[in-house]
Amino acid sequence: MPVFKPVRALERGLEILQAVNEQDGMRTQDIARLTELPRPTVFRLLETLEGMGFVAQSPSDDTWHPTLRCNLLSSGFLDKAWVGQIAMPEMTRLGKSILWPLDLVTLNDCAMQIRETTHKVSPFSFDVGMVGKLIPMLHTAGGHAYLAYCPDDERRAILEMMRSSSKPEHELAHDPVFIEHILERTRLQGFGSRTEGGYKGHTCSISMPIFQNDRIIAALTVVCLKSAISYDEMVRKFGPRLHRTCERIGAEVSRNAAAG
C-alpha cells in the first residue's frame, strides 16, 4: 500500500505524454478534451514536457508531436527492464525444472556481462555474486553464441578490439582457425558450448542465443559441474527446454519493442 498520495501533476504529465505519443499531431484543445483536463493545465504541462525535450510544437499549425527523446523511454525498457520483467520470470520457471543455475549474458565491449542469474535460487548453485560480472567472450559458451550470431560488421569490430588488446583472454582472437572453428561449431549446433578448459574449467555449459526479431541481444546459459553430469547428457536433457525458453523471451521482447 502506498505511503504517500500520488503526485497528481506527474500523473497528468504522463497522461499528456501518452496522448501525444499515441496520436501524433494533436492541438492543445484536443489533448485537453481527450485527457479531460483543463486547457490551461494541459498547456502548462506541454510547455514543461517541451522544455524537457519530450514534445515539440509545430510552428505551422500549433500541433504537438513526440520527439526522438521519447525513444529513450522504450530504449531503456529494452536495455534494462526486459531483463527483469521478461527474461527473469522465464529463467526462474526453467530453473525450477532443470535445477542447475542459469546465467543471462549480454555484450559489454569485448566481454560478456552476466545481467541476471538463478544461482541464488538454484539447489545446485556453486557461485554467488555473479550479477554484473564480466566473463571472457572467447572462453565461454555465451560469448561463442553471441559472436556466432551477431552481424558480420559487429563481429569484425569486436575481434579487432580484441586484437588490439594486451589482455591474455583476447590472445585467441589472433588465431583465425580457432575463430572459424567456434563460429562453425556454434552455428551447426545452434548454441554456444564449453566442454573443457577455458573459463571455470570444472564446469561445462551450453548457451542459446536470444533474438529481438532477427538480431541477437543476449544469450542464456546453463552451467553444470562436470563431476555431476556429462556434456552430452546436459545437451540432451536441457538443450530443447533452453531453446524454447529463449524463443519465448525473444518473442516477448520483440512484441514489446513493436508496441513501443
Residue, then its C-alpha position, 0 to 999 in steps of 0.5 A: m500500500p502506498v505511503f504517500k498520495p500520488v503526485r497528481a501533476l506527474e500523473r497528468g504529465l504522463e497522461i499528456l505524454q501518452a496522448v501525444n505519443e499515441q496520436d501524433g499531431m494533436r492541438t492543445q484543445d484536443i489533448a485537453r478534451l481527450t485527457e479531460l483536463p483543463r486547457p490551461t493545465v494541459f498547456r502548462l504541462l506541454e510547455t514543461l514536457e517541451g522544455m524537457g525535450f519530450v514534445a515539440q510544437s509545430p510552428s505551422d499549425d500549433t500541433w504537438h508531436p513526440t520527439l526522438r527523446c521519447n525513444l529513450l523511454s522504450s530504449g531503456f525498457l529494452d536495455k534494462a527492464w526486459v531483463g527483469q520483467i521478461a527474461m527473469p520470470e522465464m529463467t526462474r520457471l526453467g530453473k525450477s525444472i532443470l535445477w542447475p543455475l542459469d546465467l543471462v549474458t549480454l555484450n559489454d565491449c569485448a566481454m560478456q556481462i552476466r545481467e541476471t542469474t538463478h544461482k541464488v535460487s538454484p539447489f545446485s548453485f556453486d557461485v554467488g555474486m555473479v550479477g554484473k560480472l564480466i566473463p571472457m567472450l572467447h572462453t565461454a559458451g555465451g560469448h561463442a553464441y553471441l559472436a556466432y550470431c551477431p552481424d558480420d560488421e559487429r563481429r569484425a569490430i569486436l575481434e579487432m578490439m580484441r586484437s588490439s588488446s594486451k589482455p591474455e583472454h583476447e590472445l585467441a582472437h589472433d588465431p583465425v582457425f580457432i575463430e572459424h572453428i567456434l563460429e562453425r561449431t556454434r552455428l551447426q549446433g545452434f548454441g554456444s558450448r564449453t566442454e573443457g578448459g577455458y573459463k571455470g574449467h570444472t564446469c561445462s555449459i551450453s548457451m542459446p542465443i536470444f533474438q529481438n526479431d532477427r538480431i541477437i541481444a543476449a544469450l542464456t546459459v546453463v552451467c553444470l559441474k562436470s563431476a555431476i553430469s556429462y556434456d552430452e547428457m546436459v545437451r540432451k536433457f536441457g538443450p530443447r527446454l533452453h531453446r524454447t525458453c529463449e524463443r519465448i523471451g525473444a518473442e516477448v521482447s520483440r512484441n514489446a519493442a513493436a508496441g513501443 
